[in-house]
Structure formats: C-alpha cells, structure tokens
Amino acid sequence: MNNTFCIMWIPSNHLKFPYDANFNRMKYQIKLTTDGSFTIFLPDLNEQYHSLNGAVTESKHVFLKMGFDFHPLQNPVVFEVGFGTGLNALLTAYRAEITGRSVFYTTIEKYPLNIKLVKNLNYGDFIPGRGNELFSAIHECQWDVPVQLTPFFRILKINADFLILDQRPKFKCDIIYFDAFGPDKQPEMWSPQIFSYLFEQLLPEGILVTYSAKGEVRRHLTAAGFKTEKLPGPPGKKEMLRAIKCRQNPN
C-alpha cells in the first residue's frame, strides 16, 4: 500500500461556540511522554489528555488495536467521544489508509483546542509520509459538516456539548472510542444514562473501547446492556475495557 496521502480539505475557523470562558482561562502545559510524543496537561484539573507513559502508544493500544483492528467491518462508522487533541482521528486515518478500509469518523467536542496550541503537538511525526499535513487537515477542516480528507477517511467534527441530549448525534455507529477525561475528573460523562445512549447508538456487534477499567464503569456498561471484557492495558495501566453490543437471539 502506498503511504502517500491524497489530502482534500478546506480550512475553516467556523465554530458554533468555540470556547467557554472558564475553560479558556485554564492554563495548558505541553508535556513529553515516554514514547517521545507530547500531551497536554491541565494544571487546574491536574489532568492530562493522554498517558504520560506514552500518548501515541496508549492511543494505538486502546483505540486502534483493541477497537478499530478488532472490528471486522470493512467500512466502519467510528464515533469518538472527546475529539481532544485529534490523536485518535489521526491514527485512525492512517490505519484506514494502510488497510484500505473506508472510514466515516465522527467526533464530538465542546471545547476545541486553539490551533496554535495544537501546532506544538508532534503526532504527525509518528505517521510516515505526510503525517503533519494530515494532522493539520484534521484540525483545520470545517466543523459540523462531513469532510473527505483522504480517499479512505471522511470526518465529521461536531462542536457541541455531549451532555446535552439534543446536541448528541442521532446516527448509528460500529465502533465507539470513549475518551473522556477520567471518571474522577468528569463523573457526569461516565453515568449510566450516557452508556445507555451509546448502547442504543451502536449497531449489533458494535464495540466500545475505553482506557478505564474501574469497577463502577464496568457495572454501568453492563447495566446498559453491554457484554464487557477486561483487556491488558497500555504501558503503565494494568487493564482497560471493551464492551460489545451482542446481536439479540431472535428466539
């Protein structure tokens, strides 16, 4: 497979409500993680966007290996809860290219990061060829409309509040990347109601993957109807979770 991307995009600064005043006043720090990739640290929350044991390594393991690669569908719809730095989108776009899978990638984010901050992240260096160009295209393409970035990767970035029911997407999906801040920092994102909604959005045999393996999270997923399994976690984390929406027996 030729790793040269054909990137098609139109830059846009269109956002429905770019930044909440309180959130925008937060301080940001760029931190180096153990695999050489950067992450963003929020001192006010004492929380970072990715594991300090390797941002790229964590995303590849949790969301690509245990999620995207696990699902057999050739043309999956992926829904990411928490666009964040765009790392998961970048890795998925590259994996779609090298595997020849046609992906419709949807993601929701209430607080898109400032593009000047994003340009300090080095994730494109981890993608052969035009990785930095692809990373820029993912961030600079228009919000709230589908954009075909490569022949194998179409993205819809939704600038909305996932906690508001009317702002959540209504379409069905095959794979969910659940990448919100941790349950101790953002407990409202890990509620039974949230997982019940996600269960309904998944098609039969669809999967949800997340880095958290907390017992409360697993119980909420099970109560929503998922079959859950603990899996080996990325470096620095013993376990993670994968949840499957099993096809119902017609009998």
C-alpha positions as CSV (number, residue, x, y, z in Angstrom):
1,M,0.0,0.0,0.0
2,N,1.3,3.4,-1.0
3,N,1.6,5.5,2.2
4,T,1.3,8.8,0.3
5,F,-1.9,10.5,1.3
6,C,-4.2,12.4,-1.0
7,I,-5.5,15.0,1.4
8,M,-8.6,17.0,0.4
9,W,-9.8,19.8,2.8
10,I,-10.9,23.4,3.1
11,P,-9.5,25.3,6.2
12,S,-12.2,27.0,8.3
13,N,-12.4,28.7,11.6
14,H,-16.1,28.1,11.8
15,L,-17.2,27.1,15.3
16,K,-20.7,27.4,16.8
17,F,-19.3,28.3,20.3
18,P,-15.6,28.0,20.3
19,Y,-14.6,28.4,23.9
20,D,-16.2,28.5,27.3
21,A,-14.9,31.5,29.2
22,N,-14.0,29.5,32.3
23,F,-12.4,26.7,30.3
24,N,-10.5,29.1,28.1
25,R,-8.8,30.6,31.2
26,M,-7.2,27.3,32.1
27,K,-3.5,27.0,31.8
28,Y,-2.1,24.5,29.4
29,Q,1.3,22.8,29.5
30,I,2.8,20.6,26.8
31,K,4.5,17.5,28.4
32,L,6.7,14.9,26.9
33,T,5.6,11.3,27.4
34,T,7.8,8.3,27.5
35,D,7.4,7.3,23.8
36,G,8.5,10.7,22.6
37,S,5.1,12.1,21.8
38,F,3.6,15.1,23.6
39,T,0.4,15.5,25.6
40,I,-1.4,18.5,27.1
41,F,-1.6,18.9,30.8
42,L,-4.2,21.0,32.6
43,P,-2.8,22.1,36.0
44,D,-6.2,23.4,37.2
45,L,-7.7,19.9,36.8
46,N,-4.5,18.0,37.5
47,E,-5.3,16.0,34.4
48,Q,-3.6,15.3,31.0
49,Y,-5.2,14.4,27.7
50,H,-3.1,11.2,27.4
51,S,-1.0,8.9,29.5
52,L,2.4,10.1,30.4
53,N,3.6,6.6,29.7
54,G,3.2,7.3,26.0
55,A,0.4,9.3,24.3
56,V,0.7,7.7,20.9
57,T,1.4,4.2,22.5
58,E,-1.7,4.5,24.6
59,S,-4.0,5.6,21.7
60,K,-2.7,2.9,19.4
61,H,-3.3,0.2,22.0
62,V,-6.7,1.2,23.4
63,F,-8.4,2.6,20.4
64,L,-6.7,1.1,17.4
65,K,-5.6,-2.4,18.4
66,M,-8.4,-3.2,20.8
67,G,-11.1,-1.2,18.9
68,F,-10.6,-0.4,15.3
69,D,-8.5,-3.5,14.4
70,F,-10.8,-5.8,16.4
71,H,-13.9,-4.9,14.5
72,P,-14.1,-6.8,11.2
73,L,-16.3,-4.4,9.2
74,Q,-14.5,-3.1,6.1
75,N,-16.3,0.3,6.1
76,P,-17.0,1.1,9.8
77,V,-18.6,4.2,11.3
78,V,-16.4,5.3,14.2
79,F,-17.8,7.7,16.9
80,E,-15.3,9.3,19.2
81,V,-16.5,10.8,22.5
82,G,-14.0,13.6,23.0
83,F,-12.0,14.8,20.0
84,G,-9.4,16.4,22.2
85,T,-6.0,16.7,20.5
86,G,-7.1,14.8,17.4
87,L,-4.6,12.0,18.0
88,N,-7.2,9.2,17.7
89,A,-8.5,10.6,14.5
90,L,-5.0,10.9,13.0
91,L,-4.1,7.3,13.9
92,T,-7.4,6.0,12.5
93,A,-7.0,7.9,9.3
94,Y,-3.6,6.4,8.8
95,R,-4.7,2.9,9.7
96,A,-7.7,3.3,7.2
97,E,-5.2,4.2,4.5
98,I,-2.8,1.3,5.0
99,T,-5.6,-1.3,5.5
100,G,-7.8,0.0,2.7
101,R,-10.8,0.3,5.0
102,S,-13.2,3.2,4.2
103,V,-14.0,5.0,7.5
104,F,-16.6,7.6,8.4
105,Y,-15.2,9.1,11.6
106,T,-17.5,11.2,13.7
107,T,-16.3,13.0,16.9
108,I,-17.8,15.5,19.3
109,E,-16.0,18.2,21.2
110,K,-17.4,21.1,23.3
111,Y,-14.0,22.8,23.7
112,P,-11.9,22.6,20.5
113,L,-8.3,23.4,21.3
114,N,-6.7,26.6,20.0
115,I,-4.9,25.8,16.7
116,K,-1.7,27.5,18.0
117,L,-1.6,25.0,20.9
118,V,-2.2,22.1,18.5
119,K,0.7,23.1,16.3
120,N,3.0,22.3,19.2
121,L,2.0,18.7,19.2
122,N,4.3,16.3,17.3
123,Y,1.8,13.5,16.4
124,G,2.3,13.9,12.7
125,D,6.0,12.9,13.2
126,F,4.7,9.4,14.1
127,I,3.0,8.9,10.7
128,P,5.2,8.1,7.7
129,G,5.0,10.4,4.8
130,R,2.7,13.4,5.1
131,G,1.6,12.9,8.7
132,N,2.0,16.5,9.7
133,E,-0.1,17.6,6.8
134,L,-2.8,15.1,7.6
135,F,-2.8,16.2,11.3
136,S,-3.2,19.9,10.2
137,A,-6.0,19.0,7.8
138,I,-7.9,17.1,10.6
139,H,-7.8,20.2,12.8
140,E,-8.3,22.9,10.2
141,C,-11.2,21.3,8.2
142,Q,-14.6,22.8,8.8
143,W,-16.7,21.8,11.9
144,D,-20.2,20.4,11.7
145,V,-20.1,19.2,8.1
146,P,-18.6,15.9,6.7
147,V,-15.2,16.4,5.0
148,Q,-13.5,13.8,2.9
149,L,-9.9,14.2,3.9
150,T,-8.4,11.1,2.1
151,P,-9.9,8.5,-0.2
152,F,-10.4,6.3,2.9
153,F,-11.2,8.8,5.6
154,R,-14.2,11.1,5.9
155,I,-14.6,13.1,9.2
156,L,-17.4,14.9,10.8
157,K,-16.3,17.0,13.8
158,I,-19.3,18.1,15.9
159,N,-18.8,21.2,18.0
160,A,-21.4,20.5,20.7
161,D,-21.9,19.6,24.3
162,F,-22.3,15.8,24.6
163,L,-24.0,16.1,28.0
164,I,-27.0,17.9,26.3
165,L,-29.2,15.3,24.8
166,D,-30.4,17.4,21.9
167,Q,-26.8,18.1,20.8
168,R,-25.8,14.4,20.6
169,P,-25.6,12.8,17.1
170,K,-28.5,10.5,16.2
171,F,-26.9,8.2,13.7
172,K,-25.8,4.6,14.3
173,C,-22.1,3.5,14.5
174,D,-20.0,0.4,14.7
175,I,-17.1,1.5,16.9
176,I,-17.1,3.9,19.8
177,Y,-13.9,5.4,21.2
178,F,-14.8,6.6,24.7
179,D,-12.0,9.0,25.5
180,A,-13.5,11.5,28.0
181,F,-11.4,12.7,30.9
182,G,-11.3,10.2,33.8
183,P,-14.3,9.3,35.9
184,D,-12.8,11.1,38.9
185,K,-12.5,14.3,36.9
186,Q,-15.6,14.2,34.8
187,P,-18.0,11.8,36.5
188,E,-21.0,13.1,34.6
189,M,-19.5,11.7,31.4
190,W,-19.4,8.1,32.8
191,S,-23.0,7.9,34.0
192,P,-25.5,5.0,33.3
193,Q,-27.5,7.4,31.2
194,I,-24.5,8.1,28.9
195,F,-23.7,4.4,28.4
196,S,-27.4,3.6,27.7
197,Y,-27.4,6.2,25.0
198,L,-24.2,4.9,23.5
199,F,-25.6,1.3,23.6
200,E,-28.6,2.5,21.5
201,Q,-26.4,4.2,19.0
202,L,-24.3,1.1,18.4
203,L,-25.3,-1.4,15.7
204,P,-25.4,-5.1,16.6
205,E,-21.9,-6.5,17.2
206,G,-20.7,-2.9,17.7
207,I,-18.0,-2.2,20.2
208,L,-17.0,0.4,22.7
209,V,-13.4,0.7,24.0
210,T,-12.1,2.9,26.8
211,Y,-8.9,3.2,28.8
212,S,-10.8,3.0,32.1
213,A,-11.3,-0.4,33.8
214,K,-12.9,0.9,37.0
215,G,-15.5,-1.5,38.5
216,E,-18.1,1.3,38.5
217,V,-17.6,1.9,34.8
218,R,-17.9,-1.8,34.0
219,R,-21.1,-2.1,36.1
220,H,-22.6,0.9,34.2
221,L,-21.8,-0.7,30.9
222,T,-23.2,-4.0,31.9
223,A,-26.4,-2.3,33.1
224,A,-26.8,-0.6,29.8
225,G,-26.8,-4.0,28.0
226,F,-23.2,-4.4,27.0
227,K,-21.1,-7.6,27.4
228,T,-17.9,-6.3,28.9
229,E,-14.4,-7.7,29.0
230,K,-11.2,-6.6,30.7
231,L,-8.2,-6.5,28.4
232,P,-4.5,-5.8,29.0
233,G,-4.0,-2.1,29.3
234,P,-1.3,0.1,27.7
235,P,2.0,0.7,29.4
236,G,1.5,1.9,32.9
237,K,-2.1,0.6,33.1
238,K,-2.9,-3.0,34.0
239,E,-6.3,-3.2,32.3
240,M,-8.8,-1.5,30.0
241,L,-12.3,-2.3,28.9
242,R,-14.0,-3.4,25.7
243,A,-17.8,-3.6,25.6
244,I,-19.8,-5.4,22.9
245,K,-23.4,-5.0,21.9
246,C,-24.3,-8.6,21.2
247,R,-26.8,-9.4,18.5
248,Q,-30.0,-10.5,20.1
249,N,-31.2,-14.0,19.7
250,P,-34.4,-13.9,17.7
251,N,-35.7,-16.9,19.5
